[in-house]
Amino acid sequence: MLKAKSVRPMGARPARQGLKTLDPMARLAAISGFTLLLSAQAIALPQMEIRSSAHQHEDAANEVSQAQVASVDKPVIYQVFTRLFGNTQTANIPWGTKAQNGVGKFSDFTPKALESIKSLGVSHIWYTGVPHHALVGDYRAYGIGLDDPDVVKGRAGSPYAVKDYYNVNPDLADDPAKRLEEFEALIARTHAAGMKVVIDIVPNHVARGYHSLSAPQGVSDFGADDNTRLAYARDNDFYYVVGTPFEVPDLSQDLKPLGGEAHPLVDGKFEEFPAKWTGNGARAAKPDQNDWYETVKINYGIKPDGSIDHPQLPKGFDSKSVAEHYAFWQQVPKENIPSSWHKFNQIAQYWLAMGVDGFRYDMAEMVPVAFWSYLNSNIKQTNPDALLLAEVYTPSRYRDYINLGKMDYLYDKVGLYDSLKAIIQGKAGTPAIERDRKSVADIAGHMLHFLENHDEQRIASPEFAGDPQSALPAMVISTTLSQAPTLLYFGQEVGEDGSEDAGFGKPSRTSIFDYIGVPAHQRFMNMGKFDGGQSSKEELSLRAYYAKLLNLSHSLSALSGEYGDLHRANIDQDKGYDANLFAFSRFDDKQRLIIVSNFAKDKAKQLTLELPPALVKRWQLAPGTYPLKEMLSDENATTPLTLTTKGGQVTLDLAPLESKVLVVGEK
């Protein structure tokens, strides 16, 4: 019978938006337009499980940051949704099958495709959706069990409900029997193209039917050794509703499996006994439709009452090196470390050995900071250059994840992204940028800047900006404001608008749940030629702009240097500078930059920009007139900059939505 209830369900959380609350569980409230009602049934992570290292950056007039920075390029990370990238089919039928709508493959990342990505200035590719997750498809011929659509969101499945961490999504392989070898070949091609490989690890939850077919000898599945008679035990991987079976939630019509399509496995049932806590921490055996009912919460040694049952870092470890963190964990008896911690370290080491260069951690703040110290110090011991990126939305804890958790980078979502989006939409002015910059000035190089990713709305969607040009000033600022790396989501560079109705969820984001084509990207891809042969002039111009801007991350050394404030020195001067403009300087001992952006969509700006004496002094340039060369255009003309002992001055003209990146030349 097809309806064997040992089938493994798909699980993942839908896209989030506006997750600004500081409470780690309430932050999950906005999920794909639904309101997640979290009650006493949801597990609450302790707010002070490790001493906070947060502190405020001092404000000062004419501030010039003198933070120490590494003498390396700013990373540029290109996120690709792997199953969508190479898809050439254009039918885009809601809830369409692979045969109807198509699916991309590892093999679509040809040397030509990778060369095209590299030309954007990309240093790392984040391949989203690689670990094997549940989906509505039949791979039983390859020994893979069926997944139950009753707990699947979409037909293709979400990448954030992994069912086997030791293999890859069979949809992505030309030959599913050799899917792991095909991914290894993609790693090799990516390295040969001069870029590094990042994949997801989802530490907070797994698919309800997690079962690895490919785990190395001696590695046990999550939950395999759990005592299911106990709601909680430190070395149980899951939490349990003892003695009670799991029940599929009552779903509204718009959430019905496969959009209401008849399917042999759809009967509103899924066998799981005893029921496990749901991924978002909901404890009911029958979760609500707005809970992450398709996933299971991982236990990290946090008791149901929120108390800590795992080893903690000693006081003062926020100033210790990653090597010292590793040494600390080496002296902790292995039996004192929760089972789930060991399992995720085994997973990370497996992929590092395969050649993966880093990880993006989904919902990292839903697990203890001490775990991140343990995992990341082990990773850095294996590969000191591994890139570790965390999805975190609580600014008050940023420094804990960096200094204690040893993350390289955190999302700058609740801060710069939110402010730039509000400015683009006319809901805020540019002073918000300076406020956000100052709030993370001491950790600026650790904050990942982006305007799109798989969770956020496409810039060109009506719900965001309505057209891709409106975001170019924000993109310039996002890229050049600090030493932070920049993230670009595939299709962003050609103005993809996310308007396709793929099935599960609503348009404005490119679907992560269904098989779908990405039209603007497909036009540039041009059936695998990657030459823009079907793109409009506007799309090609936009891509060229992105390429020029992002490559500055590697060609302008000042972008890895210090920051000089120009906004506060000009906002009250009545010389044409207003809240639609934002200006600042970046500099090092070799190069000085002036960067200014005009957010006004229909108004040109003429202004006289004043440079404060403190900045000119830090530049260490003699009084005189210096030529300014604009780096975002192909014009050879220069603009004169006058420096005196009392400061500097330059007159600029900016068209609507224009930005200038000006390099100070020799006088």
Secondary structure, DSSP 8 states (H G I E B T S, - for coil): -TT-TT---------B-----SSTTGGGGEETTEE----TTS----TTSS----------TT-EE-----SS---EEEEEEHHHHT-------TT--HHHH----GGGS-HHHHHHHHTTT-SEEEEET-EEE--SS--GGGT-----GGG-SSSS--TTSEEEEEEE-GGG-SSGGGHHHHHHHHHHHHHHTT-EEEEEE--SEEETT---SS--TT---TTTT--TTSS--TT-SB-EETT---------GGGSGGGG---TT-SS----SSEE-BTTS---SS--TTS-TTEEEB-SSB-TTS-B-S----TTGGGS-HHHHHHHHHHS-GGGS-HHHHHHHHHHHHHHHHT--EEEETTGGGS-HHHHHHHHHHHHHH-TT-EEEE----GGGHHIIIIIT--SEEE-IIIIIHHHHHHHTTSS-THHHHHHHHHTGGGGGGEEEES--TTS--TTSTTTTSSGGGGHHHHHHHHHSSS--EEEETTGGGT-------SSS-TTS--SSS----HHHHHHHTTTT-S-TT--HHHHHHHHHHHHHHHHHHH-GGGGSEEEE-HHHHTTS-SS--TTEEEEEEE-SS-EEEEEEE--SS--EEEEEEE-HHHHHHHT--SEEEEEEESSS----EEEEEEETTEEEEEEEE-TT-EEEEEE---
